[in-house]
Amino acid sequence: MLQLYFASTLFTAIVGFGLAALLRAKDNPRLTAAWRAAMCATALWTLGRAMVSIATTPGAAMFWVRASYCGSVELSFLWVWLTYAAAGRSVPRVPFVISSVILAVFIGTVFTPYFIPTVKPKMCFQYYDDSAGLAFHAWLVFFDAWLIWAFVVMVREMRRSRGVVLNRLRYVMLSGIFGFIGAGTTFPLVQNIPVYPFGVTLVAFCAILLTYAVVRHRLMDFNLASRFATIYLCFGLLMGVPVAFLVLLCPFSAINAMIVLASATLSPWLYSRFKMQLTATVDRLPPFRKRYDRYRGIDRYEKAIRESRTVDEWAHRTAQATAEVFGVEKVNLLYRDATTETYLIKAGVGFKASSPDLQLLELPEDDPLIHRLGRNSVVVRELLDEPGECENPKDIRARMDFVHAAICVPLVHDGKLLAVLNVGEKKDRGMYNDLDLSTLWNLVGAAQGTLWTILSALSQRERSAMWAHDIAHVFGPNGSYFLLDEAIKGAEGPLRETMLTRLQLARNDYEFLRKVYRQVLNGQDYEFFDMKPNSLAQAYTRMKEKYTGVMVHRGLAFMVHIPPEDLKVMCDDLRIEYQVLMNLVENAARYTLRGGLVEMGWRTEGGYFVGFVRDTGIGVPEKDLGRIFEGGYRSAELEARKKGLRPDDKGGRGIGLSSAAYVVKKQGGGIWAESVSGKGSTFSFKLPLAESGGQS
């Protein structure tokens, strides 16, 4: 026991003096001075206690006892100074001066019999403090008073503080609790209470933890550190207890060595294997309950962002997801306006709708914050004072205050800053820890990719709109569509029935093109469908008139069963005709031998209109049936067989069937294929019947 006492106190003394000499708090000389004073006092006290434990004469023991009290006398007073410095506050001048005078008096009495008059053997110690004097008891009163003062100030400042300062105060408080409880175990033996000073080992932990709190500007979040420690402790117990039990039961040292070696080897794999289950279990404990659930649901928020179709929808979903995941007071998103070359407010959470703060949020392109974000790096306000972090921290901090941001995240593509996500303070006043920042970066990654997808689609639509605008004259009063319409109406005189039919088919093709052109010109999405109750009788009739001659030319029979006019189907009839029926018929004709049959038909089934195109062609290999509706997919075997069937047919690009499937599914239907290789195929689709539709 004596050796452990000596080793722990000497280690603490070496650590205290070494850390105080080598380290400092970055850009905070006041905190550095307070911390170094506390570390040196702690080191002097523990050095004295270590030397007392090995002293061989009463005189040497008495000298080191008094030397140790030269360090311990001012510890609680220095803790007051350290608390104010850690909170970034100035100590109250008058109480501090009065306390300094009182402290000087006590230090003077340490070398008199009024403090510790003698030493004598106690428990395992050859010499230990004995017969505490009047000055010692008076000092204990002031020691406790200063300690209470320090912890009252600490609690008060923790209620006022946020972020890094709040986190630092938590660490300082924890180190103080460990240190003073550990040091307090040395006092009972002074009063002849036979309690071994076991707590001196905690003082070393106090010194290291305090150094971490002071020297590191950005600390691991206190709760997150506790969570990791609990996870590791639980894993250690789960591994250590069974291993210890086996070692105790087994009398053979060789087997015990193998057990220990095997457990050490398997530990990393077991930890990675059961980490998620262990973490979920620890997160059910009261200190962590519901605190980390939001991180596990990040996929849901990323999915919602990826489903955005417009920039406005994307901005609101991104801001809302950020606010919910991180529990922040305010979030806003600035989006670059190319016309004004300014980043304007696009979405905000936590602001009143009529708030002037929200309306005025904007940053010009030459703003220092925008310039800093242009490097594609996150800006954290609490880290602006870090060396090398920022050239003009005051300007950047002022701009971040203006946009209500604790963190600014750039959204960049191809070197261009497209938008800025400004994340405010947390509602619980906590700091943004490493888990927060990594989660935020993942969320922003999803948002950034989605934004570029939306912008690419907008760019494509703009180009399509320009193209549509250029061909608008085709459908105008001087265009061929107008002339064709006039000819059908008889402007050029009577027309033969066959010619009139062909012109009407051509006009119908023009009508479909005009619908698509208007949709593109108006910036409507490809997924827009003109859904209403329609009869497909005219579509089937036009397919019969259009393809009968084509099928005869190809040597095929073409049979069409036309549905009744009163059978109404909820669909966009033009897109069904041109993107479903035409693709299915073209596909059937391409893969059917001369003399074969292509048949179009229909039926009703369970509230659905079921259309089909059947052929007696070469069929589809069974292995390809599941993929023929995929975009761009073309069966190699089928293409080879078709080449032998029609050598001059170059075929399509493998998108006809995928286009048909897309149109049918977007209108609430389904599509499928049945085939027997060498005997033919049947391609069927279904669409919902209108409620007022008739029956076959």
GISULUR-V955821 format. One record per backbone hydrogen bond with DSSP energy under -0.5 kcal/mol. NH is the residue of the N-H (numbers start at 1). CO is the residue of the C=O. E is the energy in kcal/mol with one decimal. If there is no record, write none. Layout:
BEGIN
nh: [NH | NH]
co: [CO | CO]
e: [E | E]
END
This chain:
BEGIN
nh: [5 | 6 | 7 | 8 | 9 | 10 | 11 | 12 | 13 | 14 | 15 | 16 | 17 | 18 | 19 | 20 | 21 | 22 | 23 | 26 | 28 | 32 | 33 | 34 | 35 | 36 | 37 | 38 | 39 | 40 | 41 | 42 | 43 | 44 | 45 | 46 | 47 | 48 | 49 | 50 | 51 | 52 | 53 | 54 | 54 | 55 | 55 | 61 | 62 | 63 | 64 | 65 | 66 | 67 | 68 | 69 | 70 | 71 | 71 | 72 | 73 | 75 | 78 | 79 | 80 | 81 | 82 | 83 | 84 | 85 | 86 | 87 | 88 | 89 | 96 | 97 | 98 | 99 | 100 | 101 | 102 | 103 | 104 | 105 | 106 | 107 | 108 | 109 | 110 | 110 | 111 | 112 | 115 | 116 | 117 | 118 | 120 | 122 | 125 | 128 | 130 | 133 | 135 | 136 | 137 | 138 | 139 | 140 | 141 | 142 | 143 | 144 | 145 | 146 | 147 | 148 | 149 | 150 | 151 | 152 | 153 | 154 | 155 | 156 | 157 | 158 | 159 | 160 | 161 | 163 | 165 | 166 | 167 | 168 | 169 | 170 | 171 | 172 | 173 | 174 | 175 | 176 | 177 | 178 | 179 | 180 | 181 | 182 | 183 | 184 | 185 | 185 | 186 | 187 | 188 | 190 | 191 | 191 | 192 | 193 | 194 | 195 | 198 | 200 | 201 | 202 | 203 | 203 | 204 | 205 | 206 | 207 | 208 | 209 | 210 | 211 | 212 | 213 | 214 | 215 | 216 | 217 | 219 | 225 | 226 | 227 | 228 | 229 | 230 | 231 | 232 | 233 | 234 | 235 | 236 | 237 | 238 | 239 | 240 | 241 | 243 | 244 | 245 | 246 | 247 | 248 | 249 | 250 | 253 | 256 | 257 | 258 | 259 | 260 | 261 | 262 | 263 | 264 | 265 | 266 | 267 | 268 | 270 | 271 | 272 | 273 | 274 | 275 | 278 | 279 | 280 | 281 | 282 | 283 | 284 | 285 | 288 | 289 | 291 | 292 | 295 | 296 | 296 | 297 | 298 | 300 | 301 | 302 | 303 | 304 | 305 | 306 | 307 | 308 | 314 | 315 | 316 | 317 | 318 | 319 | 320 | 321 | 322 | 323 | 324 | 325 | 326 | 327 | 328 | 329 | 331 | 332 | 333 | 334 | 335 | 336 | 337 | 338 | 341 | 342 | 343 | 344 | 344 | 345 | 346 | 347 | 349 | 355 | 359 | 360 | 361 | 362 | 363 | 365 | 367 | 371 | 372 | 373 | 374 | 375 | 376 | 379 | 380 | 381 | 381 | 383 | 384 | 386 | 389 | 390 | 396 | 397 | 398 | 399 | 400 | 401 | 402 | 403 | 404 | 405 | 406 | 407 | 408 | 409 | 411 | 412 | 413 | 416 | 418 | 418 | 419 | 420 | 421 | 422 | 422 | 423 | 423 | 424 | 424 | 426 | 427 | 429 | 433 | 437 | 438 | 439 | 440 | 441 | 442 | 443 | 444 | 445 | 446 | 447 | 448 | 449 | 450 | 451 | 452 | 453 | 454 | 455 | 456 | 457 | 458 | 459 | 460 | 461 | 462 | 463 | 464 | 465 | 466 | 467 | 468 | 469 | 470 | 471 | 472 | 474 | 475 | 476 | 479 | 481 | 482 | 483 | 484 | 485 | 486 | 487 | 488 | 489 | 490 | 491 | 493 | 500 | 501 | 502 | 503 | 504 | 505 | 506 | 507 | 508 | 509 | 510 | 511 | 512 | 513 | 514 | 515 | 516 | 517 | 518 | 519 | 520 | 521 | 522 | 523 | 524 | 528 | 531 | 532 | 534 | 536 | 540 | 541 | 542 | 543 | 544 | 545 | 546 | 547 | 548 | 551 | 552 | 553 | 554 | 555 | 556 | 557 | 559 | 561 | 562 | 567 | 568 | 569 | 570 | 571 | 571 | 573 | 576 | 577 | 578 | 579 | 580 | 581 | 582 | 584 | 585 | 586 | 587 | 588 | 589 | 590 | 591 | 592 | 595 | 596 | 598 | 599 | 600 | 601 | 603 | 605 | 608 | 609 | 610 | 610 | 611 | 611 | 612 | 613 | 614 | 615 | 616 | 618 | 624 | 625 | 625 | 627 | 628 | 630 | 632 | 633 | 633 | 639 | 640 | 641 | 642 | 643 | 644 | 645 | 646 | 649 | 650 | 659 | 660 | 661 | 662 | 663 | 664 | 665 | 666 | 667 | 667 | 668 | 669 | 670 | 672 | 674 | 676 | 678 | 679 | 680 | 681 | 682 | 683 | 684 | 684 | 685 | 686 | 687 | 689 | 690 | 693 | 694]
co: [1 | 2 | 3 | 4 | 5 | 6 | 7 | 8 | 9 | 10 | 11 | 12 | 13 | 14 | 15 | 16 | 17 | 18 | 19 | 215 | 25 | 28 | 29 | 30 | 31 | 32 | 33 | 34 | 35 | 36 | 37 | 38 | 39 | 40 | 41 | 42 | 43 | 44 | 45 | 46 | 47 | 48 | 49 | 50 | 51 | 51 | 52 | 57 | 58 | 59 | 60 | 61 | 62 | 63 | 64 | 65 | 66 | 67 | 68 | 68 | 69 | 72 | 74 | 75 | 76 | 77 | 78 | 79 | 80 | 81 | 82 | 83 | 85 | 84 | 92 | 93 | 94 | 95 | 96 | 97 | 98 | 99 | 100 | 101 | 102 | 103 | 104 | 105 | 106 | 107 | 108 | 109 | 112 | 112 | 131 | 130 | 128 | 125 | 122 | 120 | 118 | 115 | 114 | 114 | 133 | 134 | 135 | 136 | 137 | 138 | 139 | 140 | 141 | 142 | 143 | 144 | 145 | 146 | 147 | 148 | 149 | 150 | 151 | 152 | 153 | 154 | 155 | 156 | 157 | 429 | 162 | 162 | 163 | 164 | 165 | 166 | 167 | 168 | 169 | 170 | 171 | 172 | 173 | 174 | 175 | 176 | 177 | 178 | 179 | 180 | 181 | 182 | 183 | 184 | 184 | 187 | 187 | 188 | 189 | 188 | 192 | 193 | 196 | 197 | 198 | 199 | 199 | 200 | 200 | 201 | 202 | 203 | 204 | 205 | 206 | 207 | 208 | 209 | 210 | 211 | 212 | 215 | 217 | 221 | 222 | 223 | 224 | 225 | 226 | 227 | 228 | 229 | 230 | 231 | 232 | 233 | 234 | 235 | 236 | 237 | 239 | 240 | 241 | 242 | 243 | 244 | 245 | 246 | 251 | 252 | 253 | 254 | 255 | 256 | 257 | 258 | 259 | 260 | 261 | 262 | 263 | 264 | 266 | 267 | 268 | 269 | 270 | 271 | 274 | 275 | 276 | 277 | 278 | 279 | 281 | 282 | 285 | 285 | 288 | 288 | 292 | 292 | 293 | 293 | 295 | 297 | 297 | 298 | 299 | 300 | 301 | 302 | 303 | 305 | 310 | 311 | 312 | 313 | 314 | 315 | 316 | 317 | 318 | 319 | 320 | 321 | 322 | 323 | 323 | 425 | 349 | 422 | 347 | 420 | 344 | 418 | 342 | 336 | 337 | 337 | 363 | 335 | 342 | 361 | 333 | 333 | 331 | 352 | 355 | 356 | 358 | 360 | 343 | 341 | 364 | 367 | 368 | 369 | 370 | 372 | 373 | 408 | 378 | 379 | 406 | 380 | 381 | 383 | 386 | 386 | 392 | 393 | 394 | 395 | 396 | 397 | 398 | 399 | 401 | 400 | 423 | 423 | 379 | 421 | 419 | 410 | 416 | 413 | 411 | 416 | 411 | 334 | 409 | 332 | 420 | 407 | 421 | 330 | 422 | 430 | 327 | 426 | 431 | 433 | 434 | 435 | 436 | 437 | 438 | 439 | 440 | 441 | 442 | 443 | 444 | 445 | 446 | 447 | 448 | 449 | 450 | 451 | 452 | 453 | 454 | 455 | 456 | 457 | 458 | 459 | 460 | 461 | 462 | 463 | 464 | 465 | 466 | 467 | 469 | 471 | 472 | 473 | 476 | 474 | 476 | 479 | 480 | 481 | 482 | 483 | 484 | 485 | 487 | 486 | 490 | 496 | 497 | 498 | 499 | 500 | 501 | 502 | 503 | 504 | 505 | 506 | 507 | 508 | 509 | 510 | 511 | 512 | 513 | 514 | 515 | 516 | 517 | 518 | 520 | 519 | 525 | 529 | 571 | 569 | 567 | 536 | 537 | 538 | 539 | 540 | 541 | 542 | 543 | 544 | 547 | 548 | 549 | 550 | 552 | 551 | 596 | 598 | 600 | 560 | 564 | 566 | 534 | 688 | 532 | 569 | 571 | 572 | 573 | 574 | 575 | 576 | 576 | 577 | 580 | 581 | 582 | 583 | 584 | 585 | 586 | 587 | 589 | 555 | 593 | 557 | 614 | 559 | 612 | 610 | 608 | 605 | 687 | 603 | 608 | 609 | 685 | 601 | 683 | 599 | 681 | 597 | 591 | 621 | 621 | 622 | 624 | 624 | 627 | 654 | 630 | 654 | 635 | 636 | 637 | 638 | 639 | 640 | 641 | 642 | 646 | 648 | 655 | 656 | 657 | 658 | 659 | 660 | 661 | 662 | 663 | 664 | 665 | 664 | 686 | 684 | 682 | 680 | 618 | 676 | 676 | 615 | 674 | 613 | 672 | 682 | 611 | 670 | 609 | 607 | 568 | 690 | 566]
e: [-2.3 | -2.5 | -2.7 | -2.6 | -2.2 | -2.4 | -2.4 | -2.1 | -2.1 | -2.4 | -2.7 | -2.9 | -2.4 | -2.5 | -2.8 | -2.0 | -1.6 | -1.9 | -2.4 | -0.6 | -1.3 | -2.2 | -2.5 | -2.1 | -2.5 | -2.6 | -2.1 | -2.1 | -2.7 | -2.6 | -2.2 | -2.3 | -2.6 | -2.7 | -2.3 | -2.6 | -2.4 | -2.2 | -2.2 | -2.3 | -2.3 | -2.2 | -1.6 | -0.6 | -0.8 | -0.6 | -1.0 | -2.3 | -2.6 | -2.1 | -2.2 | -2.0 | -2.2 | -2.2 | -2.2 | -1.8 | -1.3 | -0.7 | -0.9 | -2.0 | -2.4 | -1.1 | -2.8 | -1.8 | -1.2 | -1.5 | -2.7 | -2.2 | -2.1 | -2.3 | -2.6 | -1.7 | -1.0 | -3.0 | -1.7 | -2.3 | -2.4 | -2.5 | -2.1 | -2.0 | -2.2 | -2.6 | -2.2 | -1.8 | -2.0 | -2.5 | -1.8 | -1.5 | -1.0 | -0.5 | -0.6 | -1.9 | -1.5 | -0.8 | -1.0 | -1.2 | -2.0 | -1.8 | -2.8 | -1.1 | -1.8 | -3.2 | -1.7 | -1.1 | -1.7 | -2.2 | -2.5 | -2.1 | -1.3 | -1.8 | -3.3 | -2.4 | -2.0 | -3.0 | -2.1 | -2.5 | -2.4 | -2.5 | -2.2 | -2.4 | -2.4 | -2.0 | -2.2 | -2.3 | -2.7 | -2.0 | -1.5 | -1.0 | -2.2 | -1.9 | -0.9 | -1.5 | -2.4 | -2.8 | -2.4 | -1.7 | -1.8 | -2.6 | -2.6 | -2.4 | -2.8 | -2.3 | -2.5 | -2.3 | -2.8 | -2.8 | -1.8 | -2.4 | -2.7 | -1.9 | -0.8 | -0.9 | -1.8 | -1.2 | -0.6 | -0.9 | -1.2 | -0.5 | -1.4 | -2.7 | -0.7 | -2.7 | -2.7 | -1.2 | -1.1 | -1.6 | -0.6 | -0.8 | -0.7 | -0.9 | -2.2 | -2.3 | -2.1 | -2.7 | -2.6 | -1.9 | -2.2 | -2.1 | -1.8 | -3.1 | -1.4 | -0.5 | -0.8 | -3.1 | -2.2 | -2.2 | -2.5 | -2.5 | -2.3 | -2.3 | -2.7 | -2.5 | -2.8 | -2.4 | -2.6 | -2.4 | -2.6 | -2.1 | -3.4 | -2.2 | -1.4 | -3.0 | -2.4 | -2.4 | -2.4 | -2.3 | -1.7 | -2.0 | -0.6 | -2.1 | -2.4 | -1.9 | -2.4 | -2.5 | -2.5 | -2.7 | -2.4 | -2.2 | -2.1 | -2.5 | -1.5 | -0.5 | -2.9 | -2.7 | -2.2 | -2.1 | -2.3 | -0.8 | -2.5 | -2.9 | -2.4 | -1.9 | -2.5 | -2.3 | -1.3 | -1.9 | -1.6 | -1.4 | -1.8 | -0.8 | -0.7 | -0.8 | -0.7 | -0.9 | -1.1 | -0.7 | -1.1 | -2.4 | -2.3 | -1.8 | -2.1 | -2.3 | -1.2 | -1.7 | -2.5 | -2.7 | -2.2 | -2.3 | -2.4 | -2.4 | -2.4 | -2.4 | -2.2 | -2.1 | -2.1 | -2.6 | -2.0 | -1.0 | -1.0 | -2.9 | -2.3 | -2.1 | -2.6 | -2.7 | -3.2 | -2.4 | -3.0 | -0.7 | -1.6 | -1.2 | -3.2 | -2.4 | -0.8 | -1.1 | -3.0 | -1.2 | -3.3 | -2.0 | -1.7 | -2.0 | -0.8 | -0.7 | -2.0 | -1.3 | -1.6 | -2.5 | -2.1 | -2.5 | -1.7 | -1.3 | -2.3 | -2.5 | -0.6 | -0.5 | -2.5 | -1.7 | -1.3 | -1.7 | -2.2 | -0.6 | -2.0 | -2.8 | -2.1 | -2.1 | -2.3 | -2.2 | -1.7 | -1.6 | -1.2 | -2.9 | -3.4 | -2.1 | -2.6 | -2.7 | -2.4 | -0.6 | -2.2 | -2.0 | -2.4 | -0.9 | -1.4 | -2.6 | -2.8 | -2.9 | -0.7 | -3.1 | -0.6 | -2.7 | -0.5 | -0.6 | -2.9 | -1.4 | -0.9 | -2.4 | -2.4 | -2.2 | -2.9 | -2.3 | -1.8 | -2.3 | -2.6 | -2.1 | -1.9 | -2.1 | -3.1 | -2.2 | -2.1 | -2.5 | -2.0 | -1.9 | -2.5 | -2.9 | -2.5 | -2.2 | -2.6 | -2.5 | -2.3 | -2.6 | -2.5 | -2.2 | -2.4 | -2.8 | -2.1 | -2.3 | -2.9 | -2.4 | -2.0 | -1.3 | -1.2 | -1.5 | -1.4 | -0.8 | -1.6 | -2.0 | -0.6 | -1.6 | -2.7 | -2.4 | -2.4 | -2.3 | -2.1 | -1.6 | -1.2 | -2.4 | -1.6 | -2.9 | -2.3 | -2.2 | -2.6 | -2.3 | -2.0 | -2.3 | -2.6 | -2.0 | -2.0 | -2.4 | -2.5 | -2.0 | -2.3 | -2.8 | -2.0 | -2.3 | -2.8 | -2.4 | -2.0 | -2.4 | -2.8 | -2.2 | -1.5 | -2.4 | -2.0 | -1.7 | -1.3 | -2.8 | -0.5 | -2.5 | -2.5 | -2.8 | -2.1 | -2.0 | -2.5 | -2.7 | -2.2 | -1.5 | -2.8 | -2.0 | -2.2 | -1.5 | -1.3 | -3.3 | -2.6 | -2.4 | -2.3 | -0.7 | -1.2 | -1.0 | -3.7 | -2.4 | -1.9 | -1.1 | -0.8 | -1.9 | -2.3 | -2.7 | -2.0 | -1.2 | -2.7 | -1.9 | -2.5 | -2.6 | -2.7 | -2.2 | -2.1 | -2.6 | -1.9 | -1.1 | -1.0 | -3.9 | -1.9 | -2.5 | -3.5 | -3.1 | -2.3 | -1.7 | -2.6 | -0.7 | -3.5 | -3.5 | -0.6 | -0.6 | -2.4 | -1.9 | -2.3 | -3.2 | -2.6 | -1.4 | -2.4 | -1.7 | -0.7 | -0.8 | -1.7 | -1.2 | -2.2 | -1.8 | -1.6 | -0.6 | -2.5 | -2.1 | -2.1 | -2.2 | -2.1 | -1.3 | -1.1 | -3.8 | -1.7 | -0.7 | -2.4 | -2.1 | -2.5 | -2.3 | -2.3 | -2.3 | -2.4 | -2.2 | -0.7 | -0.8 | -1.6 | -2.2 | -1.4 | -2.4 | -2.4 | -2.3 | -2.6 | -2.7 | -1.4 | -0.6 | -3.1 | -2.5 | -2.4 | -0.6 | -2.7 | -2.5 | -2.3 | -2.4 | -2.1 | -1.8 | -2.3]
END
